Amino acid sequence: MDSLRTDAYLRRIGAERPAAPTTDALRALHLAHLRTVPFENLSVHLREEVLLDADALVAKLVDRHRGGFCYELNGAFAALLHALGYEVTLMQARVASKDGHLGIPYDHLALRVRTAEGPDLLADIGFGTHTHYPLVFDERGDQPDPGGTFRIEEATDGDLLVLRDGDPQYLLDQRPRELRDFEAGAWYHRTSPDSHFTRSLVCSLLTVGGRITLSGHTLTTTTGEDRTRVELPTDASVLDAYDQHFGIVLDDVPPEPNTAED
């Protein structure tokens, strides 16, 4: 990205251009991104093409004021960090289900980021409810975060297991990848009936006090330990909620999975 495009991205997330690619600056960018760009899979249900191209991803976030899922969010964030002077490595991961099974290869995209003063950090603004700040990549003890207590453990064959509050989140392959390597994973999650993205509709954003999520006609607001659910009565109220809470302007309500046409 050139300087003008980088500045536009920074305005999108409400962040100042850092003077240097430092750890503190990365932490600030990470949190700012989570609070302004929603994790959403609307494109899956609106039958929109998902292009794993850095320019296209940045355009979706900056020009169209949309969010995305992991490939899109972390792909665009990697482009921003690179433009700001960070050394960024894309890595693939397999997501762990609640029963402990692992998803497909290239199930998830995460970022290893080298800062000006070290150490390397694990940045991930594309995993929904996850860390607010990057994790220290080589730290093997507990890493407290507002999103929970995280830990990175050594696994077999040089892989790393990322845990949240003791529960496995994903198995991370440390080998460097390119954005186009994730095309098969993105296609699977956009099209397979076994993908949780085709079986659910979500738009979710971290807030100062918690999180706000719109799934179909259900708007859920979490503040601390309190959770409030409101059923929106009309399509017009759903469209208004997308605009008001996420800054997303849509012409039509995305069809919910149980009503979407094949």
N, C-alpha and C positions, 0 to 999 in steps of 0.2 A: 504494500500500500504506500502511496505517496503521502506527503505531509498533510495535504488537505483532507484526504480520505481518513487518515489517522485521527485528525482533529474532529471530523464528523462522528467517528466511532466513539471517541472520548465524550463528546457532547451527548451522544445517545445514552451513555451509562452515567453521565453526570460526574465525570472524573477529570481531574487536572492532568496535563501531560507531565509525567515524572521527569525530574532533572537527570536521573540515571536509572538504569535497570536494576534497582535494589530489591531486597527482600521486602522491606516495608512498603515500597511502591506496589509490588506484586500483591501483597495482602490487601491493600486498599483497592486495587483494580478488581480483584477477585470478589470482594464483598460488594463493591459497587455494581458489578455485572449481575450478581445474584439478585440484587434488589431492584433492578430495572428491566432486565430481559427475562421473560418467563420461560420456564420449561414447559413446552407444549408440543402436542402431536397432531395439531389441527390439520396439517398438510396431508396426513395419512387419510383422514376422513373427508377432506375436501377434494381428494384425488389430485392434489398438486404434485408436480414433479419435485423431487429432492435432489438437487445437483451438488455433488461433493466437489465443488470448485471454490477456492477461497474467495474469489471476487463475488461469486453468486451468493455465497453464505453471508458475506459482509453486507451485500445489498439487501438481503432479506431482513437482517436485523436493523440496519441503519436506515435504508430508504423506505422499506415497507413497514418498519416499526413492529416486526414480529419477533417471535422467539424461535424455539426449535427443540429437537431432542439432541442426544449426546454428540452425534457426528457433526451436527450443525453448530451447536453452541461452542463446543471445544474446538471445532475446526476454525470457526471465525475468531475465537479468542486467541488461538495460536497465531493467526495472521496479525492480530493487533500486537501481541507481545513481541513477535519478530520485528515488527515495524518500530517498536520502542527500544530495541536493542537487546532483547533477551534471546538466549539460545534455547530453542524449544524442540523437544523430541516427542513425536506422536507415538503412543503405545496402545496396543490392543488388549482388551480384557474380556473375560468370560464372567457374566454376572451369576452370582449365587442365588438360588431360590431359597425360600424358607425351609424347604426340606433338605437343603444342602447340595442339590444337583446344580451343575454348571450349565450355562447356556452355550450357544454356538460360539465358535471362534469369531473374532471381530464383533462380538456382542456389544462392546462398549469401547469408546475412545477416551483416553485420558492423556494428560500432558506432564512430561518431565521438563522442568524449567530450571535453567542455570542462571543465577543472578550475578551481579557484578562482584559481590563480596562473598558469595557462597552462603550456605550450602545449597545443593539442588533441592527443589521442592516438587511435590506432586500436586498439580493444580487440576481441579475438576469442577467446572461450573455446569456440567451437563448430566448430573446423576439424580436430579430431583432433590429430595430431602437428604442432604449430605453435609459435608464440611462447609463452614462459612469462610474459612481461610485455608490456604494450601497447607499440606502436611510436609514435614521434613522428610525427604525421600529416604535417607540412610538411617533415620532414627528407628530403633526397634522396640522402644518402650511405649507406654501409653502417651498419647498426644491429646490433651484436653482441648475441646473446641466448643463454641456455643451450640453446635449441632450434635454433640455427644462426645464420648471418649473413643478416640480412634487409635488403631495400631496397625503397623505394617510388619508382617511376619514373613520370614523366609519360607518358601515352599519348594517343591521338587523341581528339578531341571532349571533352576535359576529364576523361577517365577516368584512373585510376591503375592501374599494374600492380604487384602485390605479388610479390616474388621471395624465395625461400629458397635460400641457397647457389647463387645464380645461376639457379635454375630458377623459371619463372613458376608462381605458386600460384593467383592469381585476378585478374581484371580488375574493378576497383571503380568503380562509378558513384557520383559524389559527390552526386547529387541526393537530398534527404531523402525517405524513404518512411515508410509506416505499416505496422504489423504485418500488417494484413489484405491488403496488397499482395502478400504472400508466399504466399498460400493456393494459388495455382495451382502454384507451384514445389513446395510441400510435397505437394500432391496427386500431382504427377508422380513425385516421389521415393518416394512410398508405393505407387504402383500400376504404374508403367511397367516393363515387362521390360527396358528399356534403362537404367534407373536402377541405379547401383552399390549403392544401398541395398536394392533388391529382390534383387540378385544376391549379396549378402554379408550375413553376420550378425556383428556386432561389439559388444563392450562393452570400453572401454579407459579407463584412468585413469593420469594422470601420478603418479609416485611420487617420493620424495626422491632415490632412486638411479637412476631411469629410468622405466620404464613397465610396466604389466601389462595384458594383453589376453586376453580370452576370445572365441574365435570357434568356434561350434559346440562340439565336444568338445576343442578344442585351447587350452591355456592357455600363453601365451607371456610370459615374464618377461625384461625387458631391464634390465641393470645396467651402465652404462658401455658398453663395447664387447661385453660378453658377453650372449648371448641363449640362453635355455633354453626348449625346447618340451616340454610334457608332454601326452600324450593321456589324457583322463579316460575311464575305462572304462565308466561307467554314467551314466544320466540323473540318478540320485541324487547322484553326485559332481559333476555339472555344476551342479545346483541348489545344492549346498553351496558351490561355488566362487563363484557369483554372490553368495551371502550373505556368505561370508568375505572376499572380496577387494573387493567393490563395495557391500556393504550392501543388495543387492537381493534381496528375498524373492519368489520366484515359485512358483506352484502347479504349473506345467508348464514343461518345457523348450521354448523357442522352436524351432519346426521349422526346420531348415537349408534354405537355398534349393533344393537339389537334391531335397529330400523334401517340401517344402511343397505342399499341395494348391492347385490353381488356384482 
